[in-house]
Amino acid sequence: MTGSISYGRPRNVTRITQPDHAAGTTPAGSSMAETAISLRGLSKHFGTVRAVDDLDLDIADGEFFSMLGPSGSGKTTVLRLIAGFEEPTGGTITLGDEDVTDRPAFARDVNTVFQDYAIFPHMSVLENVEYGLRVKKVGRAERRKRAEEALETVRLGEYGARRPHQLSGGQRQRVALARALVNRPKVLLLDEPLGALDLKLRREMQIELKAIQREVGITFVFVTHDQEEALTMSDRIAVFNEGRIEQLAAPVELYERPASAFVAGFVGTSNLIAGEAARQVVGQEGAFVIRPEKVRLEAAAPAPSSEVCVAPGVVREVVYLGALTSTVVALDAGPTVTVTHPNTDTTIDAALERRDQRVVLTWRREHLVSLGSPDPATSPEEETA
Ligand SMILES: Nc1ncnc2c1ncn2[C@@H]1O[C@H](COP(=O)(O)OP(=O)(O)OP(=O)(O)O)[C@@H](O)[C@H]1O
């Protein structure tokens, strides 16, 4: 990312929509949906640390909602506040239409699945799933029926008699999920539940978890620092930064229209063109993001066109990524831009030969995302007038 950023919204550039994290925001595509969770002015301070800072958020019934952000950005604290494991410093928490701010954890209709799921090793899988119902004094026959249903839901119908040590990591995580689902909570809170799984299993479980959520229709609130995971599963994603939401949007919107350099950098790889580089390459003032897959790498400049940005530079690095090759180019205009392209036609040897060579990067102007004008003195209307 380059240094100085001057703001201003240029013409002919994709407009970003404002992050819709204001109070009362309606979840995407669900204007009629009921609200499962409503947070108003929610804060949690640990001494001088504002772990959660005046948060307003509505999560819809049946939504797969993810909280994404770097370590320490406040995601887990929000989850723990909803669950009732932490007391807020200020604000309110409403589940359905009940204000539960002052209710203890056990009196809230939510269940939590953690990364380090606690399964009792001395009990069978079925007994593990039944356990919560036993505590609630649900009768034996009903208990068994519901536990078997929950195991079916997580595709472990055949595994009830096994002991936890006879299961794989992914299967154990599914037992933890079944244990939470068996209580039929309105809301399931999941704190990095796939964090302990290897990448392949994690990817499989992402697809499966989303399918299970669709099937049961329970609201899932999912905490992760893995952007790919959030993009794969979520209806909407809130990107957290220092206890606040930077942007709240559906996955496509978040990736295609990041509202800030922080979001652009955190969700996917992004190239920032700002300041003098923007003047030279884009021909306008401002800060812009261009995604690596939108950039083409050419040997020579194409015929001039008002629809295409052209940026000459030198190849600094070529990285083979299996399905893709990633090429890092230092632009004459200053910033370093990463380009990715699928390894469909070019061989890696041909790509590697480009190292230290002069190339020309091009991208369509419509693929640039403006990071907007935070300066109220330069309103978009004034600028386009
Ligand atoms: N019990 C606590 N006492 C003091 N500080 C805390 C406590 N819990 C969290 N914090 C601080 O609050 C901030 C937010 O922490 P939180 O665990 O919510 O972040 P996170 O986004 O979930 O991070 P991670 O992805 O690492 O779990 C951090 O600065 C953390 O150090």
Ligand as a Chemical Component Dictionary entry (heavy atoms), coordinates in Angstrom:
data_LIG
# 
_chem_comp.id                   LIG 
_chem_comp.type                 NON-POLYMER 
_chem_comp.pdbx_formal_charge   0 
_chem_comp.three_letter_code    LIG 
# 
loop_
_chem_comp_atom.comp_id 
_chem_comp_atom.atom_id 
_chem_comp_atom.alt_atom_id 
_chem_comp_atom.type_symbol 
_chem_comp_atom.charge 
_chem_comp_atom.model_Cartn_x 
_chem_comp_atom.model_Cartn_y 
_chem_comp_atom.model_Cartn_z 
_chem_comp_atom.pdbx_ordinal 
LIG N1  N1  N 0 -10.991 -10.487 29.967 1  
LIG C1  C1  C 0 -10.291 -9.505  29.396 2  
LIG N2  N2  N 0 -9.524  -8.676  30.139 3  
LIG C2  C2  C 0 -8.834  -7.653  29.568 4  
LIG N3  N3  N 0 -8.820  -7.405  28.241 5  
LIG C3  C3  C 0 -9.545  -8.199  27.446 6  
LIG C4  C4  C 0 -10.316 -9.299  27.961 7  
LIG N4  N4  N 0 -10.942 -9.911  26.938 8  
LIG C5  C5  C 0 -10.579 -9.242  25.821 9  
LIG N5  N5  N 0 -9.751  -8.223  26.125 10 
LIG C6  C6  C 0 -9.176  -7.256  25.166 11 
LIG O1  O1  O 0 -10.241 -6.739  24.384 12 
LIG C7  C7  C 0 -9.827  -6.590  23.024 13 
LIG C8  C8  C 0 -10.760 -7.389  22.125 14 
LIG O2  O2  O 0 -10.562 -8.766  22.370 15 
LIG P1  P1  P 0 -11.392 -9.903  21.608 16 
LIG O3  O3  O 0 -10.990 -11.225 22.195 17 
LIG O4  O4  O 0 -12.814 -9.562  21.621 18 
LIG O5  O5  O 0 -10.835 -9.751  20.134 19 
LIG P2  P2  P 0 -11.001 -10.737 18.899 20 
LIG O6  O6  O 0 -11.266 -9.863  17.739 21 
LIG O7  O7  O 0 -12.000 -11.782 19.200 22 
LIG O8  O8  O 0 -9.564  -11.363 18.790 23 
LIG P3  P3  P 0 -9.096  -12.878 18.426 24 
LIG O9  O9  O 0 -9.383  -13.057 16.976 25 
LIG O10 O10 O 0 -7.641  -12.863 18.742 26 
LIG O11 O11 O 0 -9.889  -13.807 19.308 27 
LIG C9  C9  C 0 -8.377  -7.034  22.975 28 
LIG O12 O12 O 0 -7.567  -5.880  23.081 29 
LIG C10 C10 C 0 -8.236  -7.914  24.191 30 
LIG O13 O13 O 0 -6.907  -7.905  24.667 31 
# 
loop_
_chem_comp_bond.comp_id 
_chem_comp_bond.atom_id_1 
_chem_comp_bond.atom_id_2 
_chem_comp_bond.value_order 
_chem_comp_bond.pdbx_ordinal 
LIG N1  C1  SING 1  
LIG C1  N2  SING 2  
LIG C1  C4  DOUB 3  
LIG N2  C2  DOUB 4  
LIG C2  N3  SING 5  
LIG N3  C3  DOUB 6  
LIG C3  C4  SING 7  
LIG C3  N5  SING 8  
LIG C4  N4  SING 9  
LIG N4  C5  DOUB 10 
LIG C5  N5  SING 11 
LIG N5  C6  SING 12 
LIG C6  O1  SING 13 
LIG C6  C10 SING 14 
LIG O1  C7  SING 15 
LIG C7  C8  SING 16 
LIG C7  C9  SING 17 
LIG C8  O2  SING 18 
LIG O2  P1  SING 19 
LIG P1  O3  DOUB 20 
LIG P1  O4  SING 21 
LIG P1  O5  SING 22 
LIG O5  P2  SING 23 
LIG P2  O6  DOUB 24 
LIG P2  O7  SING 25 
LIG P2  O8  SING 26 
LIG O8  P3  SING 27 
LIG P3  O9  DOUB 28 
LIG P3  O10 SING 29 
LIG P3  O11 SING 30 
LIG C9  O12 SING 31 
LIG C9  C10 SING 32 
LIG C10 O13 SING 33 
# 
